[in-house]
Amino acid sequence: MTASASVNPALVNWTGHEGLPRFDAVKDEDFAPAFDAALAAHEAEIDAIAHNPEAPTFENTVIALEIAGDELSRVSALFWNKAGAHTNDVIQALEREIAPKMSRHYSKIGMNPALFSRIDTLWEKREELGLDLEAMRVLERHWKGFVKSGAKLDKPEQERLAAINEKLAGLGAKFGQNVLADEKNWALFLTSEEELAGLPEFLKDAMAAAARDRGEDGKYAVTLSRSIIEPFLTFSDNRELREQAFRAWTARGENGGETDNLGIIAETLSLRAEKAKLLGYENFAALKLDDTMAKTPDAVNGLLMQVWERAVVRAREEEADLAKMIAAEGRNHEVMPWDWRHYAEKLRAEKFSFSESELKPYLQLEKIIDACFDVAHRLFGVTATEKKGVPAYHPDVRVFEIRDASGKLVALFLGDYFARSSKRSGAWMSSFQSQHRLKLKNGGIGEIPIVYNVCNFAKPADGKPALLSIDDARTLFHEFGHALHGMLSNVTYPSVSGTGVSRDFVELPSQLYEHWLTVPDILRTYAVHYQTGEPMPQALLDKVLAARTFNSGFATVEFTSSALVDMAYHTAETLPEPMALEAATLERIGMPKSIVMRHRSPHFLHVFSGDGYSAGYYSYMWSEVLDADAFAAFEETGNPFDPQTAQKLKDNIYSVGGAIDPEDAYKAFRGKLPDPDAMLKKKGLAAVAPPSPAT
C-alpha cells in the first residue's frame, strides 16, 4: 500500500513481526494527517464504485466495498486501540475531533444515492445472482446497512440523521473520557494498620504499587480499578473506608463539573429516540434489535424478567444470611451495598470453609494464560508461542503467534493484562486486522487476524507474581473466548469475519469458553501455588466447584437490573430526567437497596460510550442461555474435550463468523435452539420459585 506523502508509512504499511504494525515507529502527532489522507482516499474509492459506468455486479460493487478503505481501517485500528488502552491528552483531544468526523464520513457513504442504487439493484435480483450462502449474507448486510443509514430517506431527513449520528459520536467519546478521568483522578491513600485491617498481602502489594505509580511511595492506594476496588470492598474491615470507596466507585460520571455525564446521557437518549423515529421504528430498542436473535424488546424483557423474579428472591435470602452475620458481630446496621461483598466473603468462608484469599495464591496470571492456551489446543488444535522482544503499543503488552495443528500461522494475538491510568476500565477484545480470503489491491490474497485482549488486573510489585481472583480468571477466559472467535475465523468476506455477528450472539463464544476454567482437570493442572508449586488441594478444589452458584442472586440482580434499565431507557415513550428513570425502573422491579446496578447510568460505558451495547446489554444473558446449553453438549458426552463435539463447535460457531444466520449456526451445532432452563440451572436459580402474582 502506498501512503500519502503526509502520512507516516508505519501507520498503513505494517512491516513488523509477521505483519504486525510497527508500533514503535508511530507518534501521536502522526494520526491527524493520516486520518485526513485515509478519509480522502476512501471517499475516492467509494466515488469510483458508485459511478462505475458498468452495470452493478456483486464483484464490482459488493466485493469492491468489502476491500475499500484499507488505509482508513489500519489508521483507525491503531488509533482506537490507543484511545482505549493507552491514551493521553493529545489522543483524547483528537478522539473528540475524529469521532464526529468519522460519523460524518460514513453517513455520507450510507446516504450516497448512486451507491445505494447499485446495492438496491443487486438486492432486488439477488435470487438471480447465483450467490452462495455467505455472499448472500454479505449482500443482505450491506443492503440493510444502507437502509438503516437513511438511504431511503428524503434529503432533509438524511441531513438530520447525519447530524444526529455525528453528534452521538462526539457525545460517546466524551462520555468515555469523563469516566476515565473520574477513575484516574480519585485515589484513597492509606497508611495505618487500622486502615489496612483485613487486607491480604496480595492486595496490599497491588495497592502499594498503585500508590508508587501516583508518586506516593510508602503508602497504599485504593483506586477505582475493579481489580483493586472489589477486593478492597471484600476484605477491608474498616466499614467507613469501604463506604467512602464504594461511593466514589458508584459516583463515576456523576460528580458535577467537566466530567459529569448526566447531560450527555439525556442528550444521547433524546437523539437516539429521534433517530429511531426517522428510520421508521417505534423506539431505539426496536431499531437495534431488528437484526438480532431476540428480534423485539418484548422478547428481551420477557427473558430478563423471568430471570429477575428468581434472582431477586435468591438475593433476599442471601441478604438475610448476611444480616445474621452482621448481628452476630454485635452490629446493628442494615446490609448496605458497601457491606455485601465483605460479608458474602465471610459467609463463603464459613459455608464452604475457604476464602478468596486462600484461593488466590493458586491463581497465577501466567498459569491461567497457559490454561487458556491449553484449552484452545485441546479443543481446536491450535498452539500459542510467545515472541519475546517484539514491540507492541505498551511495554506490558505481549505478542503470541497462533498456529494450527499443521504448524501454519493462523493469527497473531496480543495480551494486555495490567491496569494503568492511561487505560479505560473493564476488559475487551478487538482486532487490528480481521481474517478474510479476498484479493487485495496490492495483489495479496487474504489476511490473517491480528487480535488483542485488554484487561485491568492489578500489577504486582517487582519480583512477585500477579495473582487473580476467580472472577479475574473467568474474565481472562471470557476475553480469550472472544479472541478465539476472531482468530479461528474462516470466511471469505471481511464484513462477516470473526466477531462480525449479531450483538446477542457475539457473547456466546466468550461466555462458553468460561466453562473450561472450572473443568477439574484444568484447575488441577494450572491452579498451582505460586510459592510451592503444589496443585490446589482436592479438598479446596471440591469447595470451589461446590461454591460456583454461591452469591448468584447478588450477581444476577447486579447484571439484570442494568440490562432492564438499559431497555427502559430505549423503549420509553417520553424521556424524563435519566436518573429519575433509572430510579423509577429500579423501584418498579423491586431492586433491593443493599445492591446497586453493576453499571450505574453515569458510567455505563457499554451503553453510552458509543452504541455498541445500547439496548443490547441483555445480550450477555441471551448468550448465557446459549452457552449453558452448548456446554451441556460436552457434558452429555462425559468428556469436556470430546473431539467430535469440539469439531462441530469450531465448524459451526467459532469459525463461521456472520457468514450464516446465528440461529442456523447454533442449530447446526446443537440440533435445536435452547430454552433458559440450562442457564437457570447453571446460576443455581432453577429451583427458585418466582413470587406469586398479587391477587
N, C-alpha and C positions, 0 to 999 in steps of 0.2 A: 504494500500500500504506500502511495506517495503522499507524504504530509505537505501541507501548505508551507510556504516559506516562513510564516509567522508562528508555526506550530512546532513545539519540541517533538522531534520524531519518536522519542521514547513513549509518548502518550498513545501513539497509534501503531507503531511498528514494535511488536513485543518480541524482543530478541533475547530475553532472559532464559533461564533453565527450562528446556523443553517447551518453549513458547510462553513462559511467564512474562508479565510486564517487568521492565527494569525500574522497579520502584525507586531505587537509589538515584536514578537519573531524572526524576520528576520533581519540580519545585512547585510550591503553591501558586506562584505568580504565572505559571505556565497554563493554568486551566482557563482563564478568561479568554485569551486569544484562541485557544484550542476549541473552545465551545463555539465561538463566533465562526471559525472556519468550518467546523464539522456541521453546524446547523446549515450554513450556506451550501455545503456540498450535498447534504441530504435533500435540501429543498430542490437543488438542481436535478438530482436523481428522480425525485417524485415528479417534477415537471416533465422530465423525459418520458416517464411511464405514462403519465396522464395524457400526454399529447402525442403518443406514439401513433403515426399515421396508419399502422397496420391494425386490422380488426383485433379485438381483445381475445387473447388465448390465456390458458392457465399459465403457460410458461412466460409470456411477455408481460403479464400483469401480476398474478399472484406470486409466482416464484421471484419475479423482479422485485416485488415489495419485500419478500422474505429476506433477500440479501442486501437490500438497500440500507444505507445508513450505518455501515460497519464502523466507520471512523467515529461517528457520534456515539455508537454503542460502547466503543472502547474508552473514549474520553469520559463518558457518563459512568461507566463501571468503576473506573479509578476514582472519580470524584465522589460518587455517593458512598463508596467504601470508606473514603477518608472522612466524609461528613459524619458518618455514623460511628466509626471505630477509632478515629484518631484526629479529631477536629481541633480547630484553633480559631482565633478571631478573624483571620483572613478568610479561611474556608467558610465560616459562618456568614460573613458578610456576602460572600459570593453565592452561597446557598440561597440567601434571601432574594438575590437577583436572578439566579439561574432557574429556580423552581417555577416562577411565573413565566419566564422566557420559554422554557421547555413546554409548558402547558400551551402557550400561545402557538408554538411551532406545531404541536400535534393536533391542536384544534383546527389549524389551517389545513392540515393534511386530511383530517376526518371530514371536513366540510368542502373538500375540493370537488366541485361538481363533475368535472371531466373524469377524475379518477373514480369517483363513485359510480358514474355511468358505466365504466368498464367492468367494475366489480358486479354491479347490478345485472348487467347483460349476462355475465357468466353464471350468476346465481339463478337467473330465470331459466337458463338452458342447461343447468347442472347435470340433469339426467342424461344429456346427450354427449357429455364430455369424456366419458369413459374413465372417470377418476376412480382410484382405489379408495378404500375407507379413510385412510389418513389424509389424502389430498382433499377429499370431500369435507372432512372436519376442518381442515385449514381454510378452505373457501368459505365455509359457514362462519367460522370465527371472524374472518375479515369482513364479511358482509354484515354480520351483527355488530361488529365493532364500529363500522361506519354509521349504521343506523343509530347506535347509542351515542355516537359523536355528533349527531344532529344533521347527518347528510340529507335527510328528507325534510328538514325544516325550511321555512321561508327565510330569506336573508336576514331580516331584523331579529328573528328568533335565534338564528345561528350566531349572530354577533353577540346577543345577550348570553347565550350558552358559553361561547368562547370567553367572554368576560368573567362569567361565574367560575369556570374552570381555572382561569388564571389567578383569580383572587383566592380560590380554595388552595391552590398550590402554595401560594405565599403564606397563607394562614397556617397550613400544615407544617411548613418549615419553621415558622416562628414558634408554634406550639412545642415542637420537639426541643428547640433550643432553650425555651423557657424552663422546661422540666430539667434538662441537663444543667442549666445554670443553678437552679434551686438545689439540685443534688450536689453539685460541685462546691457551692458556697456555704454549705452547712456542715459543721462537724462539732461534736461534743468531746472535749478533751478531758480525760480522767487521769488522776494521779494517785489518789489514796487507796489503801487497801479496802476501805469501806465502799468506795465507788466501784471497785473491781470484784467485789464479793460475788462468788458463784461462777465467775467466768473461767472456763477451762483454758489450759495453756495454748491450745491451737488458736483460740480466738484472741487471746492477749497478744500472741505473736503477730496475728494479722492486723490488730488494732495498732500495735507499736509500729509496724511497717507503714500503715496508713498515716500515722502521726509524723513519722520521718518524712514521708512524701510531702507533707504540708509544712515542713520546717519546724516541727515541734518534737525534736528528738528527746527521748526520755519520758514522753507521755504516751497515752493510749487514746486513739481517736475512734469514737463511734461515728461512722459515716452512713449515708443513706444508700450505699450499695447493698443490694439484697444479701450478698454473701457475708456482710458484717451485721447489718441491722437485724436480720431474722435470728441468727444465733444469739445476738445480744438480748433480744426480747425473750429468747428461750431460756437463757442461763442466768441473766442478771438477777441477783437477789434484791436489788435496790428498786423498789416499786416506783419511787419518784422519778428516778432516771429513766426507767422503762417508759413511763408516761411521757416524759419530755421528748425522748427519741421517737416514740410512736407518733406523737402529734406532729412532729416535724416531717416524718416519713409520709404521713397521710395528707399533709398540707402542701405537698409539692404542687406548684402551679396555682396556688390559691393564697398567695402571700401579699397581694397588693403590689403596686409599683410596676416596674418594667417587665417583670417575669410573670405577671398574673395572667392566667389563661381563661378566665371566666368570659370576658368579652369575645375572645376568639371562638370559644365553644358556641356561644349564642349566634354569632355571625355565620359560623360554619354550618350549623343546623339549618338556619334560615336559607342559606344559599343552596344547600343540598335539597331542601324541600322544593325550592323554586326550580332547580334543575330537573327533578323528577317530573314535575308538572309539565315543563316544557317538552319533555320527551314522551308525555302521554301516560305516565304512571301515577297511581294513586298517591304514592309516597316513595321516599327514597329507599326504604327496605324492599318494596316491590321491584324497583329498578335493579337493585343489587342482587336480588335473589332470582331474577328472571332466568339466568343461565347456570343454576346450581342444582344439586341433587334435591335440596329442600323445596325449591320452587316458590313457596309462598311464606309470608310472615306467620300465617296461622299454623302451618306445619312446624315452623321453628318454635313458636311459643308453646305449641302443644307438647313437644318433646321437653322443652325447658321446664314447664310447669309439672309434667309427670315426674321429673327428677326432683324438682324443688320440693314438692309436697312430702316426699320421703326424706329428703336431705334435712329439711328444717325440723322434722320430728326427731331424727337422729341427733341433730345438733343440740336440741333442747335437752335430750337425755345426757349428752356429753357435758353440757353446761351444768346440769345438776350434779354430775360427778365432780366437776371442778369446784363447784360451790362447797361441797362437803370437805374437800381438801383444804380450802381456804378457812372454813370454820374450824377444822381440826387443828390448824395452826394458831387458833385463838384470834383470828382476824374477823372483822365484821363487815367487810366491804363486799359489794357485788362483784361478779365476774365482769370485768371490763376488757375492751379489746387488747390493752397492753398487758393483761394478765393471762390471756388464753394460752399463748404458746408456752409460757413459763410453767403453768400448772398442768398443761397437757403433757409436757415433758416429764414432770414429776409423776403423773398418773401412768404414763407409759412405763417408766422405770419400776413403778410399784406393780403394775398389772402384768408386765412381760419380763420383769427383772433385768432390764437393760436400759441404758440411756443413750442419747445421741452422742455424748462424749465418749462412751465406751465403744461405740460403733465406729466413730470417725477415724481412729488410728488404722483401721483396716481398709479405709477407702482412700488410697493414694491416687492423686490425679493421674500419674504416669501409668499406674496399673489399670485404671478404669479406661484410659485411652487404649491401652493394649487390649482390654476386654472388648471394646467397640470394634477394633480391627479383627479380633479373633472371631467374633460372631459373624462379621461380614464374610470372613474366609470360610467358615463352616457352612454358612447358608448359600453363599453366592460364588465362592471360589476365588475371590479377589484377595490380593495381599497389598499391604501398605509398607513402604520403606521411607524412613525419614532421610532427607537430604540436608545434612548439616552445612551451614555456611552459605546457603542460598539466600540472598537478601529478600526481605519481604517489606511490607509497609510499616512495620514496627519491629524493633529488636526482639520482642517477646513472641512474634508470630513464627510458627514452624511450618515447614514445607514437606509434603509427603508425595511420593509417586504411588499411584494406584494401578496395579497390573492385574490382568485376568489370569485364568488358570494356565494359559499358554505362555505367559510372561509378557504379553503385549501391553504396552502402556495405554490405559483407557481413560485416565483422568489425573489431574493434579489436585491435591487437597491442602488447604492452609488452615491451621488451627490457631486461633487467637483466644487464649483462655483466661487471662487475668484482667481484673478490674483496673481502670485508671481514670483519671479525671477528664481525659480527652475523649472518653468513650461513653456513648449513651447507655443507659441501663438495660438490663434484660439479656436475652440470648437470641441469636438468629442465624439463619443460613442464607447465603446469597452466592452469586456467581459472577466471576469476571467474564466468563465465556461459557456458552451453552453448547451441548452436543448437537450436531446435525450432519447430514451427508450431502448437502448441496455443493455444486461447483461455485467457487468464489470468483470474484472479478480478477484476483491476482493469479488465477489458474489453479489454485489449490482445491482439493476436494474435501469438504467437511472439516470439522474441528472437534477436538476432544474437550470435555468440560473442565473448567478451572473453577473449583468450588471452595468456599470458605465458611467456617463456623466461627461465630463470635460469642464468647461467654464472659461472665463477670465474676469469676471466682477470686477469692481473696488471695493475694500474692504472699507467699510465705517469706519469712526472714531468710537471708542468705544462708545456704547450707542446710536448710530444713525443707522437707517435702511439703507440697501442697496437699492438704487433707480436705476431703469433701464430706458434706452431709449426704444422706441417702437421696435427698431431693436434688442436690447438686449433681450427683451421679446420674440420676434419672434425666436431668436436663442435658447432660453430655450425650447420653444415648439418644434422646429426642432429637437434638440438633444433628447428630450424625445420621439419624434416620432420614432427615431431610437431605443431608449431603449425599447419601446413597441414592436417593430418588433422582438427584441431578447427575451423579456420576455413573449410574447404571443405565442411563437413558440410551435408547437405541431406536431413534426415529430419523426420518428424512428431513423434516422441516423444523427450523429453529423455534417458530412460534408455539409449537406443541411439545417442545423438548422438556424433559425433566419435570420440574415443578410447575410447568405451564398447564395446570389443570384447574378445575373449579375450586373456589375457596374452601368449600366444605368437603372436598376430597383430598386437598393438599396435606392435611394433617394426618391422614391415615398412615402413610409410610413412616412418619416420625413417631407417632404415638404407638404404633405397633412395635417398633423397634425397642421401645422402653421395656417391653415384656421380658426380653432376653437378659436384662440386667439381673433379675432375680431368679433366673434359672439356676437351680442349686449347683450344677457343675461349673457355671461361670463364677458364682460367688466363691465356691471352694478354691478355684484356680487363681482368681485375681484379687480377692479380698484377703490380703495378707498384711500382717502388722508391719508398720514402717520401720520399727526398731529391730524386731526379732526375725522378721521374715516368715513367721509362723502363720498358717492359714487361719481364718476365722474359725474358732471352735464350733463344732457341730451344734452344741447347745445354744450358742449365740445365733448361729445361722437359723436354727429352728425358730428361735424367738423373733428374729427379723421377719421371717416368712409368715409367722403367725400374726404379726402385728401389721400386715400390709393394709388392712382396712381400718386400723386404729385412727381415730380423729377424722374419719371420712365425712362425717356430717359437716364439720367445720370447713374442710377443704372444698366440699361440693357447694356449700352455701356461699363461700367466698367467690367461687367462679360463677355460679349460676346467677347470683344477684347482679354481677357485672354484665353478663350476657342479656339478662332481662332489661336492665337499664338501657343498654345499647339498642335493643329492639324498641323500647318505649320512645327513645329519642327519635328514631327514624320511622315510626308509624304514627306519631302524634298528629292529630288534625290541626291543632293550634300549638304554638310553641311558647309556653310560659318560660320564665327565667329558668335556665338549665338546672341550677342546684335545687330549685323548687320541684322540678320534675323528677330529679333523682330522688329527693326525699319522699315525694308522693308515691313514687313507684315502690320504694323500699317499704313504706308504710302499708301499701296495698297488699304486698305479698307476705307481710309479716316478718320482716327482717329482724332477727334478734339484735338487741343493742350491744350485745357482747362481741359482735363480729362486724367487720366493715367489708365493703366490696374489695376484691383483690386489686382492682384498679379503679379508684375513685375518678370521677369525670375530669378534674383539672390536670391529672397526669395519665389519662387513659390513652397512652401512645398508640395502641393498636387501632383506636377508633378516630383519633383527632390529629395525629401527626401525618396525615395522608388518609386515603380512604380504603386502604388495603383490607382492613377488617371491620370497617364501618358497616353496621347491620350484618356483621359476619363473625363477631366474636363467638357466637354459638357454635361455629364450625368445629372448635375443639371437641365439643361434646358430640356433635353429629359424627365426627370421625371416630370418637371413642366408641360409639355403637358399632361401627365397622371394625375397629381394631380388636375389640374384645371377641367378636365373632371370628375374626381372621386368625387370632392366636389359638382359638378353640380348635381350628382345623389341625394345628400341630398337636395339641393336647389329645385329640381323638386318635392320633396315630401312636401315642405313647412315646414319641421322640420329638423334642423341641427343635431338632435339626433334621427332621425327616427329609431326605433328598428330593423325593417326588413333590412333596408339598412346597419345599423351598423353590424348586424349579418353576412350579406353577405361579408362585408368588412373584418371582423375578419376571417371568414372561408376561404376566397379566397386570401387575401393579407397578413394580419398580422400574421397568424398562420402557413401558409404552407411553409415558407422559400423558399428554392430552390427545393422543392420536385416535383414541376411541372414546365413546361416551363412558363416563365413570360407572354408571350402573351396569353397562355391558361388561366393563373391565372387571368389576367386582364379581359379577355372576360367573364370568369365565373362570375366575379363581375359585370361588366358593360354591358355585352351583345355585345360589339363591341370594336374595337380599336379607339382611339380618333384621331382627326386631331388638328392642332395647334390653331384653332380658339378660343377655350375657354381660352387658355393660353394668347393669344394676347389680348383678352378682359380683362382678369384679370390684365394685365400690363397696360391697357389703350392705347394699340397700335393698336387695331383692326381697328380703323377709320383712322389711319395714312397712307397716300398714300406713297408707296416707290417711290424713284426718278425714273423718266422716263429714259429708256436707251438712251445713246447718239446716235445721228443719223449722 
